[in-house]
Amino acid sequence: MKNKWLQITLSVLSLGLAVLLVVYLPQIVRALTGKPVSWHEIGAVFGRLDAGEIALMAALWLLSLLAYSFVLTNSLPGLSNLQGLTLNAAGSAVSNLLPFGGALGVALSFAMTKGWGFGSRAFVVMTLVSGIWNTLFRFVLPAVGIIALLLAGEVPDSTVANAGWTGAISILVLCAIVAVALYWERAAVVLGRVLDAITRLLRLRLHASEAFHRLRADTAGLVHTRWPGLSLGMLFFLGFQWAIMAVCMHATGAWPGLAQSIAVFALSRVLTSALITPSGAGIMEGGVVLLLTTAFGVPVAPATATALIFGFWTYTVEIPFGGLALGAWALLRRRNGRNAGAEPPSAISKASP
């Protein structure tokens, strides 16, 4: 009971902090950048949005959800795209409401997949594979952002440029090694030895290679056959999300350039990992405004409006949408349960959403 009340208290505090960070975003922006901005100025930028721009953002948001459903359907063979959309929406709603909502989201996803007739083993593999692909692409994004800025010449001198190239290539090589090791047995053995050497060097009491090989054994089959679909799903998902940000920037007058927009998008996705608030809400917006204004010279009001609109499409709107998806799933589950109870045992088949 103590743990339960502690979790509730932390969740309330975390949500309250997220709300405060957004409410006081103008003051936070002024403290970070030294440039004043008011809600009146931000509201004036909002007022310039037209229906076509809002409709385009909504369409891109729906396409991003559809793209991610392919990640889930490739992680769990037999899952339909409609089920993938429902699973993603409901899980995101829970994760977006709680600072550590990922665990509750996983529990909800397990209940939903079990109701659709999938076993525990298949669900565990789906969670591992989709988690691995999300993590790999989350690591790749900063490298892509750095390379975009380097190609655009957005660096102060050659020393910084060389450091940027070194860092970006190192990140990409590391991700490539992990991806290849998941696919190729010999590479997995080598990586396992490297992990053990690192743990010995750090004097950690764990067998990293054993954990890695168990992970690989659980996911090897899907990774071997489904990696193209998983990768394309993540690429289109992130591509549509970047497109939402690009439309936000154009609509508010905050467009800094193609390379710069990619860098801002990469930073925004990294900041969503901040666990102090659900999905980094409030923290992501502050980071986006800081980069746009200080690094790329975007006026503070359009930059702040961009961050808030993008946060709406990638965080806020997912809560009611996920609630609707969860409600629809619960109603269909109840209806299917009643129908199954009314039919003779021989006529009962696997329920579908």
C-alpha positions as CSV (number, residue, x, y, z in Angstrom):
1,M,0.0,0.0,0.0
2,K,2.9,2.4,0.8
3,N,4.4,1.7,-2.6
4,K,1.0,2.3,-4.3
5,W,0.5,5.6,-2.5
6,L,4.2,6.6,-3.3
7,Q,3.6,5.9,-7.0
8,I,0.4,7.9,-7.0
9,T,2.1,10.8,-5.2
10,L,5.1,10.8,-7.6
11,S,2.7,10.6,-10.6
12,V,0.7,13.6,-9.3
13,L,3.9,15.6,-8.6
14,S,5.3,14.7,-12.1
15,L,2.1,15.7,-13.9
16,G,2.0,18.9,-11.8
17,L,5.6,19.7,-12.8
18,A,4.8,19.2,-16.4
19,V,1.9,21.5,-16.2
20,L,3.9,24.1,-14.4
21,L,6.8,23.9,-17.0
22,V,4.3,24.6,-19.8
23,V,2.4,27.3,-17.9
24,Y,5.6,29.2,-17.0
25,L,7.3,28.4,-20.3
26,P,7.6,32.1,-21.2
27,Q,9.5,32.8,-17.9
28,I,11.6,29.7,-18.4
29,V,12.5,30.8,-22.0
30,R,13.5,34.2,-20.7
31,A,15.7,32.7,-18.1
32,L,17.3,30.3,-20.6
33,T,17.8,32.8,-23.5
34,G,17.5,36.2,-21.9
35,K,14.8,37.1,-24.5
36,P,11.4,38.1,-23.2
37,V,8.2,36.5,-24.5
38,S,4.6,36.6,-23.3
39,W,1.5,34.4,-23.8
40,H,0.0,37.3,-25.7
41,E,2.8,37.1,-28.3
42,I,2.6,33.3,-28.5
43,G,-1.2,33.5,-28.9
44,A,-0.8,36.0,-31.8
45,V,1.4,33.3,-33.5
46,F,-1.3,30.7,-32.9
47,G,-3.9,33.0,-34.4
48,R,-2.0,33.0,-37.7
49,L,-2.6,29.3,-38.2
50,D,-5.1,28.4,-40.8
51,A,-7.4,25.4,-41.2
52,G,-5.3,23.9,-44.0
53,E,-2.1,23.9,-41.9
54,I,-3.9,22.3,-38.9
55,A,-5.5,19.6,-41.2
56,L,-2.1,18.9,-42.7
57,M,-0.6,18.4,-39.2
58,A,-3.5,16.1,-38.2
59,A,-3.0,14.0,-41.4
60,L,0.8,13.7,-40.8
61,W,0.1,12.7,-37.1
62,L,-2.3,9.9,-38.2
63,L,0.2,8.7,-40.8
64,S,2.9,8.6,-38.1
65,L,0.6,6.4,-36.0
66,L,-0.1,4.1,-39.0
67,A,3.7,3.9,-39.7
68,Y,4.4,2.8,-36.1
69,S,1.7,0.1,-36.3
70,F,4.0,-1.6,-38.9
71,V,6.7,-1.8,-36.2
72,L,4.3,-3.6,-34.0
73,T,2.9,-5.9,-36.6
74,N,6.4,-6.9,-37.6
75,S,7.3,-7.4,-33.9
76,L,4.2,-9.6,-33.4
77,P,3.3,-11.7,-36.5
78,G,-0.4,-12.1,-36.8
79,L,-1.2,-8.7,-35.3
80,S,-3.3,-6.5,-37.6
81,N,-2.6,-2.9,-38.3
82,L,-5.8,-1.9,-36.6
83,Q,-4.8,-3.8,-33.5
84,G,-1.3,-2.2,-33.8
85,L,-2.9,1.2,-33.9
86,T,-5.1,0.4,-30.8
87,L,-2.1,-1.0,-28.9
88,N,0.1,2.0,-29.7
89,A,-2.6,4.5,-28.9
90,A,-3.6,3.0,-25.6
91,G,-0.1,2.4,-24.4
92,S,1.0,5.9,-25.3
93,A,-1.9,7.4,-23.4
94,V,-0.9,5.6,-20.2
95,S,2.8,6.4,-20.7
96,N,2.0,10.1,-21.4
97,L,0.0,10.4,-18.1
98,L,2.6,8.9,-15.8
99,P,6.3,9.6,-15.3
100,F,7.1,5.9,-15.2
101,G,4.0,4.9,-17.2
102,G,6.0,2.6,-19.5
103,A,5.6,-0.4,-17.1
104,L,1.9,0.2,-16.8
105,G,1.7,0.6,-20.6
106,V,3.4,-2.8,-21.0
107,A,0.9,-4.4,-18.6
108,L,-2.0,-2.9,-20.5
109,S,-0.5,-4.1,-23.9
110,F,-0.1,-7.6,-22.5
111,A,-3.8,-7.7,-21.4
112,M,-4.8,-6.4,-24.9
113,T,-2.7,-8.9,-26.8
114,K,-3.8,-11.8,-24.6
115,G,-7.4,-10.8,-25.3
116,W,-6.6,-11.1,-29.0
117,G,-5.3,-14.6,-28.5
118,F,-1.6,-14.1,-28.4
119,G,0.6,-16.0,-25.9
120,S,2.9,-14.6,-23.3
121,R,6.1,-15.6,-25.2
122,A,5.0,-13.8,-28.4
123,F,4.2,-10.7,-26.4
124,V,7.6,-10.7,-24.6
125,V,9.4,-11.1,-28.0
126,M,7.3,-8.2,-29.4
127,T,8.2,-6.0,-26.5
128,L,11.9,-6.8,-26.8
129,V,12.1,-6.3,-30.6
130,S,10.1,-3.1,-30.7
131,G,12.1,-1.8,-27.8
132,I,15.4,-2.6,-29.4
133,W,14.4,-0.9,-32.7
134,N,13.1,2.2,-30.8
135,T,16.4,2.4,-28.8
136,L,18.6,2.0,-31.9
137,F,16.8,4.7,-33.8
138,R,16.8,7.0,-30.7
139,F,20.6,6.6,-30.7
140,V,20.9,7.2,-34.5
141,L,18.8,10.4,-34.4
142,P,21.5,12.6,-32.7
143,A,24.1,11.4,-35.2
144,V,21.8,12.3,-38.0
145,G,21.2,15.8,-36.5
146,I,24.9,16.3,-36.1
147,I,25.7,15.2,-39.7
148,A,22.9,17.5,-41.0
149,L,24.4,20.5,-39.3
150,L,27.9,19.6,-40.5
151,L,26.7,19.3,-44.1
152,A,25.0,22.6,-43.9
153,G,28.1,24.3,-42.5
154,E,26.5,25.1,-39.2
155,V,29.7,24.8,-37.1
156,P,32.0,27.5,-35.8
157,D,35.3,26.1,-36.8
158,S,37.2,23.0,-38.2
159,T,38.0,21.7,-34.7
160,V,34.3,21.5,-33.8
161,A,33.5,20.0,-37.2
162,N,36.0,17.2,-36.8
163,A,34.7,16.5,-33.3
164,G,31.2,16.4,-34.7
165,W,32.1,14.0,-37.5
166,T,33.9,11.7,-35.1
167,G,31.0,11.7,-32.6
168,A,28.4,11.1,-35.3
169,I,30.3,8.3,-37.0
170,S,31.0,6.7,-33.7
171,I,27.3,6.6,-32.8
172,L,26.4,5.1,-36.1
173,V,29.1,2.5,-36.0
174,L,28.0,1.5,-32.5
175,C,24.4,1.1,-33.6
176,A,25.5,-0.9,-36.6
177,I,27.6,-3.2,-34.5
178,V,24.6,-3.9,-32.2
179,A,22.2,-4.4,-35.2
180,V,24.7,-6.8,-36.9
181,A,25.3,-8.7,-33.7
182,L,21.5,-9.3,-33.4
183,Y,21.5,-10.8,-36.9
184,W,24.9,-12.5,-37.2
185,E,26.1,-15.3,-34.8
186,R,29.8,-14.6,-35.1
187,A,29.4,-10.9,-34.5
188,A,27.2,-11.7,-31.4
189,V,30.0,-13.8,-29.9
190,V,32.6,-11.0,-30.5
191,L,30.2,-8.3,-29.0
192,G,29.6,-10.6,-26.0
193,R,33.3,-10.8,-25.3
194,V,33.6,-7.0,-25.6
195,L,30.8,-6.5,-23.2
196,D,32.4,-8.9,-20.7
197,A,35.7,-7.1,-21.0
198,I,34.0,-3.7,-20.3
199,T,32.2,-5.1,-17.3
200,R,35.5,-6.5,-15.9
201,L,37.2,-3.2,-16.5
202,L,34.4,-1.4,-14.6
203,R,34.4,-4.2,-12.0
204,L,30.7,-4.8,-12.4
205,R,29.3,-8.0,-11.0
206,L,27.3,-9.2,-13.9
207,H,27.7,-11.4,-17.0
208,A,26.9,-9.1,-19.8
209,S,27.5,-11.6,-22.6
210,E,25.0,-14.1,-21.0
211,A,22.3,-11.4,-20.8
212,F,23.0,-10.3,-24.4
213,H,22.9,-13.9,-25.8
214,R,19.6,-14.5,-23.9
215,L,18.2,-11.3,-25.5
216,R,19.5,-12.4,-28.9
217,A,18.0,-15.9,-28.5
218,D,14.6,-14.4,-27.8
219,T,14.6,-12.0,-30.7
220,A,16.8,-13.7,-33.4
221,G,14.0,-15.2,-35.4
222,L,12.1,-12.0,-35.8
223,V,15.2,-9.9,-36.4
224,H,16.4,-12.2,-39.2
225,T,13.1,-12.1,-41.1
226,R,11.4,-8.9,-40.1
227,W,14.2,-6.3,-39.8
228,P,13.3,-4.6,-43.2
229,G,9.7,-4.0,-42.0
230,L,10.8,-2.9,-38.6
231,S,13.3,-0.4,-40.0
232,L,11.0,1.0,-42.6
233,G,8.3,1.4,-40.0
234,M,10.6,3.4,-37.7
235,L,11.9,5.5,-40.6
236,F,8.5,6.5,-41.8
237,F,7.3,7.0,-38.2
238,L,10.1,9.4,-37.5
239,G,9.9,11.0,-40.9
240,F,6.3,11.9,-40.5
241,Q,7.0,13.3,-37.0
242,W,9.8,15.4,-38.5
243,A,7.3,16.6,-41.1
244,I,4.9,17.7,-38.4
245,M,7.7,19.8,-36.9
246,A,8.5,21.2,-40.3
247,V,4.9,22.2,-40.9
248,C,4.8,23.8,-37.4
249,M,7.9,25.8,-38.2
250,H,6.6,27.0,-41.5
251,A,3.2,27.9,-40.0
252,T,4.7,29.9,-37.2
253,G,7.5,31.6,-39.2
254,A,10.2,29.6,-37.3
255,W,11.7,27.7,-40.2
256,P,15.5,27.7,-39.7
257,G,16.5,25.6,-42.7
258,L,16.4,21.9,-43.5
259,A,19.5,20.7,-41.7
260,Q,18.6,22.9,-38.7
261,S,15.1,21.5,-38.5
262,I,16.5,17.9,-38.5
263,A,18.8,18.8,-35.6
264,V,15.9,20.4,-33.6
265,F,13.8,17.3,-34.2
266,A,16.6,15.0,-33.1
267,L,17.0,17.0,-29.9
268,S,13.2,17.0,-29.2
269,R,13.1,13.1,-29.5
270,V,16.1,12.8,-27.1
271,L,14.5,15.1,-24.5
272,T,11.4,12.9,-24.4
273,S,13.5,10.4,-22.5
274,A,13.7,12.8,-19.5
275,L,11.7,10.8,-16.8
276,I,11.2,13.7,-14.5
277,T,7.9,14.4,-16.3
278,P,5.8,12.1,-18.5
279,S,7.5,11.7,-21.9
280,G,9.7,14.8,-21.0
281,A,6.7,17.1,-21.3
282,G,7.8,20.7,-20.7
283,I,11.4,19.8,-20.9
284,M,11.2,19.0,-24.6
285,E,9.5,22.3,-25.3
286,G,12.2,24.3,-23.4
287,G,15.0,22.5,-25.2
288,V,13.5,23.1,-28.6
289,V,13.0,26.8,-27.9
290,L,16.6,27.1,-26.6
291,L,18.1,25.5,-29.7
292,L,16.0,27.5,-32.2
293,T,16.6,30.9,-30.6
294,T,20.3,30.6,-29.5
295,A,21.8,28.5,-32.2
296,F,19.6,29.4,-35.2
297,G,18.5,32.9,-34.5
298,V,14.7,32.2,-34.6
299,P,12.6,34.9,-32.9
300,V,11.5,33.7,-29.5
301,A,7.7,33.9,-30.0
302,P,7.6,31.7,-33.2
303,A,10.1,29.3,-31.6
304,T,8.0,28.9,-28.5
305,A,4.8,28.5,-30.5
306,T,6.5,25.8,-32.6
307,A,7.5,23.9,-29.5
308,L,4.1,24.0,-28.0
309,I,2.3,23.0,-31.2
310,F,4.7,20.1,-31.8
311,G,4.3,19.0,-28.2
312,F,0.5,18.9,-28.7
313,W,0.8,16.6,-31.8
314,T,3.4,14.3,-30.3
315,Y,2.2,14.2,-26.7
316,T,-1.0,15.9,-25.6
317,V,-3.4,14.7,-28.4
318,E,-2.3,11.1,-27.8
319,I,-3.9,11.1,-24.4
320,P,-7.6,11.5,-25.5
321,F,-7.0,9.5,-28.7
322,G,-5.5,6.7,-26.6
323,G,-8.4,6.9,-24.2
324,L,-10.9,6.5,-27.1
325,A,-8.9,3.6,-28.4
326,L,-8.9,1.9,-25.0
327,G,-12.6,2.5,-24.6
328,A,-13.3,1.0,-28.0
329,W,-11.2,-2.0,-27.2
330,A,-13.0,-2.5,-23.8
331,L,-16.4,-2.3,-25.4
332,L,-15.6,-4.7,-28.2
333,R,-14.0,-7.1,-25.7
334,R,-17.2,-7.0,-23.6
335,R,-19.4,-7.5,-26.6
336,N,-17.3,-10.4,-27.9
337,G,-17.4,-11.9,-24.4
338,R,-21.2,-11.8,-24.3
339,N,-21.4,-13.3,-27.8
340,A,-19.0,-16.1,-26.9
341,G,-21.1,-16.8,-23.8
342,A,-24.2,-17.0,-25.9
343,E,-22.7,-19.4,-28.5
344,P,-22.1,-23.2,-28.0
345,P,-18.5,-24.1,-27.2
346,S,-17.8,-25.5,-30.7
347,A,-18.6,-22.1,-32.3
348,I,-16.3,-20.0,-30.1
349,S,-13.3,-18.8,-32.0
350,K,-10.5,-16.3,-31.4
351,A,-11.8,-12.8,-30.7
352,S,-10.7,-10.0,-32.9
353,P,-10.9,-6.2,-32.3
